[in-house]
Amino acid sequence: MGFGSPAEGAKQKPNIIYTPADHRPAERRREMGLALNAANRGGNDSTMPQAAGADEPERARQRRASRVLVVDDEAPVRSMISATLERQGYEVRQASSGSQAMELLEQGPIDLVLTDIVMQDGNGIALLERIHQDQPHLPVVMVSAIHDISVAIDSMRRGAYDYLLKPFEREHLVATVQRALDHRHALQESHNYQQNLEQVVRARTEMLRQAMEDLEHSYDVTLEALGDALDLKDSETEGHSKRVTAYTIALARAMGIPPAEIKIIARGAFLHDIGKMAIPDEILRKPGKLTSEEEEVMRDHCTRGYHILRKIPFLSEAAAIVYTHQEHYDGNGYPSRLRGNEIPIGARIFAVADAMDAITSDRPYRKARSFDAAREEVLRCSGTQFDPAVVEVFLKIPNELWHELRAEINGESHRFSNFDFSGTKRA
C-alpha cells in the first residue's frame, strides 16, 4: 500500500520508534522532519523540550483533558507511542487501521490524531483527507519511516499539521503533540471568541433596534401632540388630521405601497397642515370668505410647513408631501403647479383621502355629505384634481371601511393611533 515512492510501498519500518540513547548524527534525523517543522513554525526549534514556566499548570490541565488517537497497524509501535503519551497525562486511544480510526472518531471527541502513512488496511493519506473533510480543525500528525521530503510536503498540502520521522526521540514526540494541541486550543479559542463576538453583536443590534423603535415611538407621540395643537388652533377641522391619515394609510395599502414608504406618507398626511401654525388667527379663523390677499397668505401654509419639517431628520422625506399636498394632477394646483407623476405618490394618495374627509365632515358653511357623495365627487375630478390610478383603487374600497375608520378615530371604538399600523383596517 505505497504512497509517493517505492520505498513507502516496500513497508521498510524499524521495530524501534525512539531510543533515548540513540547518538546517531542529528543531521539525519533533523534534516527532513525537524527542519521542516522549524520552517513551518517560523524558524523556532520548538521540537526541543520546553522549560517549565508559568504556563506549565495550564499545559498539564490541557493534557488531562486531551484525547489522542494513535493509528498504526503495528501493535508494538502503537503501544510504545501510547505509553509515552499516557505518562504525560494524555488520554490515548488506539486504532490498527483507517476504518477503525474513523469508527473511534465517530464515537466521541478526539483532540489529535497521530497516524502512520503506510498500513495494510489503507494508508494514512486517505485517512488524513477524510479527517480534514469531516473535521477540518482536528490536527493530524503524520508518522512515517519514509525519509522523502516530497512525501512530507505532500502531507502538509493535504492538511497535515506536522510530520514525524521514525525513529524519533521521546522528547520530540511529546513536544510535537503538545504543539499540535496548543494549535488546536488556539483555534478553539478563536472560534469561541468569534461566536461570542457574534452574540454580542446580535445582542447590541437588538438593543439598538429596540432603542430606535422607542425613539420612533417618541417621535410619533410628539407628532400626535403637534396635530392636537393644530386642531386646537383650527377648531373647525378638529380630528381632520387623524381621519385623513387613517384614510391615506388604508388607500396606500390598497395600492401596494411598501410599509416603510407608508410610514413616511402617514407622517406627511398627519402634518399636512402644520404650516397653518404660522398663519395669522384672523385669517385662519375668519368665518367669511377670504379676500384674494388673504387667500395668498393661506396658500403659503404649504411652503411654511415644508420649511418647518425639512430641518427635522426623521421628517425630511415627509416634508415633500406637506409641500405638494395641494397640487392637482392636471397642473392647476399650488404652490409649484406640478402635474402627473411630478407630484409624489404620497401626495396624490393624500389628495383623494383629504377630499373624502372634507366632503364627509361638517363645515360652518355646510353639513357633512355621505361617502357615496364623496365617491361621486372624486370620480368627477379624476384626471383633473386627482390621479386616475389612485381613483380607480379608491372606488374599489367599500364604504364600510371608511365608516369603521371614522368611528374608531372619533372615539366610538377603541383608541386609535395614526402610527400604529396594526390598528388601521386593510382594504
C-alpha positions in Angstrom: 0.0 0.0 0.0 2.5 2.6 -1.1 2.3 6.3 -1.5 4.7 8.7 -3.2 7.7 6.3 -3.6 8.7 2.6 -3.9 10.3 2.8 -0.5 6.9 3.5 1.0 5.3 0.5 -0.6 8.1 -1.8 0.5 7.0 -1.2 4.1 10.5 -0.9 5.5 9.8 0.1 9.1 12.1 -0.2 12.1 10.9 -2.1 15.2 12.0 0.8 17.5 10.2 4.1 17.4 12.6 6.1 19.5 15.8 5.3 21.5 16.8 7.7 24.4 20.4 6.6 24.0 20.5 7.0 20.2 23.6 9.0 19.4 23.5 8.8 15.7 24.3 12.1 13.9 21.5 14.6 14.5 21.6 15.8 10.9 20.0 12.6 9.6 17.0 12.9 11.9 16.6 16.6 11.7 17.4 17.4 8.0 13.8 16.5 7.0 11.3 16.3 9.8 12.8 18.7 12.3 13.9 21.2 9.7 10.5 21.1 8.1 8.9 21.6 11.4 11.0 24.6 12.2 10.4 26.2 8.8 6.7 25.8 9.1 6.6 27.2 12.7 8.5 30.3 11.9 12.1 29.1 12.5 11.9 28.2 16.2 13.2 24.8 17.1 10.1 24.0 19.2 10.7 20.3 18.9 13.1 20.5 21.9 11.7 20.1 25.4 10.3 23.4 26.7 11.5 24.8 30.0 8.9 24.7 32.8 7.4 28.1 33.2 4.3 29.9 34.4 2.1 28.1 31.7 3.0 24.6 32.8 -0.1 24.2 35.1 -2.3 25.1 32.1 -0.4 22.7 29.9 -0.9 19.9 32.4 -4.6 20.7 32.6 -4.9 20.6 28.8 -3.0 17.2 28.8 -5.5 15.7 31.3 -8.4 16.9 29.1 -6.9 16.0 25.7 -7.7 12.8 23.8 -5.1 11.5 21.3 -5.8 8.8 18.7 -2.8 6.7 17.7 -3.3 4.9 14.3 -0.7 2.3 13.3 -1.1 -1.3 12.1 1.9 -2.5 14.2 0.8 -3.2 17.8 4.3 -2.6 19.4 4.5 0.8 17.7 1.0 1.8 18.9 1.8 0.6 22.4 5.1 2.4 22.8 3.7 5.7 21.5 0.6 5.4 23.7 2.6 4.6 26.8 4.8 7.6 26.3 1.8 9.9 25.9 -0.1 8.4 28.8 2.8 9.1 31.1 2.4 12.7 30.1 -1.2 12.7 31.2 -3.0 12.3 27.9 -5.9 10.0 27.3 -4.9 7.8 24.4 -7.0 5.6 22.1 -5.5 3.2 19.6 -6.6 2.0 16.1 -4.9 -0.5 13.9 -6.4 0.8 10.6 -8.0 3.8 9.0 -11.5 2.3 9.1 -11.2 1.6 12.9 -9.9 5.1 13.4 -13.0 6.6 11.7 -15.2 4.5 14.0 -13.4 5.8 17.0 -13.7 9.4 15.7 -17.5 8.9 15.4 -17.8 7.5 18.9 -16.5 10.6 20.7 -14.4 13.7 20.6 -10.7 13.4 19.7 -8.3 16.3 20.0 -5.3 15.0 18.0 -4.6 12.1 15.6 -1.2 10.5 15.1 -1.3 8.2 12.1 1.2 6.1 10.2 1.3 6.6 6.4 1.7 3.0 5.3 -0.7 0.5 6.7 -2.1 -2.8 5.5 -5.7 -1.6 5.6 -5.4 1.5 3.5 -3.0 4.4 4.1 -2.7 7.4 6.3 -3.0 9.9 3.5 -6.6 8.6 2.8 -7.4 8.9 6.5 -5.9 12.4 6.6 -8.1 13.6 3.7 -11.2 12.0 5.3 -10.5 13.7 8.7 -9.7 17.0 7.0 -13.0 16.9 5.2 -15.1 15.9 8.2 -13.3 17.8 11.0 -11.1 20.5 9.4 -10.0 21.8 12.7 -8.7 18.5 14.1 -4.9 18.4 13.8 -3.3 15.3 12.3 0.4 14.5 12.6 1.7 12.0 10.1 4.2 9.4 11.3 6.4 7.5 8.9 9.8 5.9 8.4 9.9 7.2 4.7 12.7 9.7 4.5 11.4 11.5 1.5 10.7 15.2 1.8 8.3 15.2 -1.0 6.0 12.9 1.0 6.2 15.2 3.9 5.4 18.3 1.8 2.5 16.4 0.1 1.1 15.5 3.5 1.2 19.2 4.6 -0.5 20.3 1.5 -3.3 17.7 2.1 -3.9 19.2 5.6 -1.5 17.5 8.0 -0.4 19.7 10.9 3.1 18.1 11.2 5.3 15.2 10.1 7.3 12.9 12.4 10.1 10.7 11.0 10.9 7.4 12.6 12.9 6.8 14.6 12.3 9.8 16.9 13.2 10.6 20.5 10.7 10.7 23.3 11.1 14.5 23.7 10.5 15.1 20.1 7.2 13.1 20.2 6.0 14.9 23.3 6.9 18.4 22.0 5.2 17.7 18.7 2.0 16.5 20.3 1.9 19.5 22.7 2.5 21.9 19.9 -0.3 20.4 17.9 -2.7 20.6 20.8 -1.7 24.2 21.6 -2.6 24.9 17.9 -6.0 23.3 18.3 -6.6 25.1 21.6 -5.8 28.4 19.9 -8.2 27.6 17.0 -10.9 26.7 19.5 -10.4 29.9 21.4 -10.5 31.9 18.2 -13.7 30.1 17.2 -15.3 30.7 20.6 -14.3 34.4 20.5 -15.8 34.7 17.1 -19.1 33.1 18.3 -19.1 35.3 21.4 -18.4 38.3 19.3 -21.3 37.4 17.0 -23.6 37.0 20.0 -22.5 40.4 21.4 -23.1 42.0 18.0 -26.6 40.4 17.7 -27.4 41.5 21.3 -26.3 45.0 20.7 -28.0 45.1 17.3 -31.2 44.1 19.1 -30.7 46.8 21.7 -30.1 49.4 19.0 -33.2 48.2 17.2 -35.3 48.5 20.3 -33.8 51.9 21.1 -34.7 53.1 17.6 -38.2 51.7 18.0 -38.6 53.6 21.3 -37.2 56.7 19.7 -39.5 56.4 16.8 -42.4 55.9 19.1 -41.5 59.0 21.0 -41.4 60.8 17.6 -44.9 59.7 16.8 -46.2 60.7 20.2 -44.7 64.2 19.5 -46.4 64.2 16.1 -49.7 63.5 17.7 -49.2 66.3 20.1 -48.4 68.6 17.2 -51.6 67.5 15.5 -53.7 68.1 18.6 -52.2 71.6 18.9 -53.1 72.3 15.3 -56.7 71.1 15.9 -56.9 73.5 18.9 -55.8 76.4 16.6 -58.2 75.5 13.8 -61.2 74.1 15.7 -63.3 73.9 12.6 -61.3 71.0 11.3 -60.9 69.2 14.7 -60.0 65.5 14.1 -59.3 66.1 10.5 -55.5 65.2 10.7 -56.2 61.8 12.3 -59.0 60.9 10.0 -57.2 61.9 6.8 -54.1 60.0 7.9 -56.1 56.8 8.5 -57.8 57.1 5.1 -54.4 57.7 3.5 -52.8 54.7 5.1 -55.8 52.4 4.1 -55.6 53.7 0.5 -51.8 53.4 0.3 -52.1 49.8 1.5 -54.7 49.0 -1.1 -52.3 50.4 -3.8 -49.5 48.0 -2.6 -47.2 50.8 -1.3 -44.3 49.2 0.9 -44.8 49.6 4.7 -41.6 51.8 5.1 -43.0 54.2 2.5 -46.4 54.2 4.0 -44.9 55.3 7.3 -43.4 58.4 5.6 -46.7 59.1 3.8 -48.6 58.8 7.1 -46.4 61.3 8.7 -46.7 63.7 5.8 -50.5 63.3 5.8 -50.8 63.9 9.5 -48.7 67.0 9.4 -50.0 68.3 6.0 -51.4 71.5 7.6 -48.6 72.1 10.1 -47.8 75.3 8.1 -51.1 76.8 9.3 -49.4 77.3 12.7 -47.7 80.3 11.0 -51.0 81.7 9.5 -52.5 84.6 11.5 -55.6 83.7 13.5 -57.6 86.4 11.9 -57.2 84.7 8.6 -57.3 81.1 9.8 -60.4 81.6 11.8 -62.2 84.1 9.6 -65.9 83.0 9.3 -66.5 84.6 5.9 -64.9 84.3 2.5 -61.2 85.2 2.3 -60.0 88.1 0.2 -57.6 87.4 -2.7 -54.7 88.7 -0.5 -55.8 86.5 2.4 -56.1 83.6 0.1 -52.5 84.0 -0.9 -51.4 84.1 2.7 -53.4 80.9 3.4 -51.9 79.1 0.4 -48.5 79.9 1.8 -49.0 77.2 4.5 -47.6 74.5 2.2 -44.3 76.3 1.9 -44.2 77.2 5.6 -45.0 73.7 6.6 -42.2 72.3 4.3 -39.6 74.6 5.8 -40.7 73.6 9.3 -40.3 69.9 8.7 -37.3 69.7 6.2 -34.9 70.6 9.0 -36.0 67.6 11.1 -34.1 64.5 10.0 -36.9 61.9 10.6 -39.5 64.2 8.9 -37.4 65.4 5.9 -39.0 62.9 3.5 -42.5 63.6 4.8 -41.8 67.3 4.2 -42.2 66.7 0.4 -45.8 65.5 0.9 -46.5 68.6 3.0 -45.2 70.8 0.3 -47.1 69.2 -2.6 -50.4 68.1 -0.9 -52.4 70.9 -2.7 -51.0 70.2 -6.2 -53.5 68.9 -8.8 -52.9 66.1 -11.2 -53.6 68.4 -14.2 -51.1 71.0 -13.0 -53.6 73.6 -11.7 -52.7 73.3 -8.1 -50.2 75.1 -5.9 -47.6 76.1 -4.9 -45.5 74.8 -7.9 -48.2 73.8 -10.4 -46.7 70.3 -10.6 -48.6 67.8 -12.8 -48.9 64.0 -13.1 -46.0 61.9 -11.7 -44.1 65.1 -10.8 -46.3 65.0 -7.7 -45.1 62.5 -5.1 -47.3 59.4 -4.9 -47.9 60.0 -1.2 -49.3 63.5 -2.1 -51.5 62.0 -4.8 -53.0 59.4 -2.5 -53.4 62.0 0.2 -55.4 64.3 -2.1 -58.1 61.7 -2.5 -58.3 61.0 1.2 -58.3 64.7 2.0 -61.2 65.4 -0.4 -63.2 62.5 1.0 -62.8 63.7 4.6 -63.6 67.3 3.6 -66.8 66.2 1.9 -68.0 63.9 4.7 -67.2 66.4 7.6 -69.3 69.3 8.9 -68.2 72.8 7.9 -69.6 76.1 9.1 -71.0 76.8 5.7 -72.5 73.3 5.1 -73.4 70.0 6.6 -71.4 66.7 6.0 -72.4 64.7 3.0 -72.3 60.9 2.6 -69.4 58.7 1.5 -71.4 57.9 -1.7 -71.4 61.6 -2.5 -67.7 61.7 -1.8 -67.1 58.8 -4.3 -69.1 60.7 -7.0 -67.1 63.9 -6.5 -63.7 62.1 -6.5 -64.7 60.2 -9.7 -65.9 63.5 -11.3 -62.4 65.1 -10.6 -60.4 62.1 -11.8 -57.7 63.2 -14.2 -58.0 66.9 -13.2 -57.6 67.2 -9.5 -56.9 63.5 -8.8 -54.6 60.7 -10.2 -56.9 58.3 -12.2 -54.8 55.3 -10.9 -55.5 56.3 -7.3 -59.1 57.0 -8.0 -59.5 53.5 -9.6 -58.2 51.8 -6.4 -60.3 54.2 -4.2 -63.5 53.2 -5.9 -62.9 49.5 -5.2 -62.8 50.1 -1.4 -66.3 49.6 0.2 -67.8 52.5 2.2 -67.9 50.2 5.3 -64.1 50.6 5.7 -64.3 54.4 5.8 -67.2 54.2 8.3 -65.3 51.9 10.6 -62.1 54.1 10.5 -64.1 57.2 11.2 -65.8 55.5 14.1 -62.5 54.4 15.6 -60.9 57.9 15.3 -64.0 59.6 16.7 -63.7 57.5 19.8 -66.8 55.4 19.1 -64.5 52.3 19.2 -61.1 51.6 20.8 -58.4 54.3 21.0 -56.9 54.8 17.5 -53.2 55.7 16.8 -52.3 57.1 13.4 -48.9 55.5 13.6 -49.8 52.0 14.8 -50.5 50.3 11.5 -52.0 47.3 13.2 -54.9 49.4 14.2 -55.6 50.5 10.6 -58.1 48.5 8.7 -57.0 46.8 5.4 -58.9 47.4 2.3 
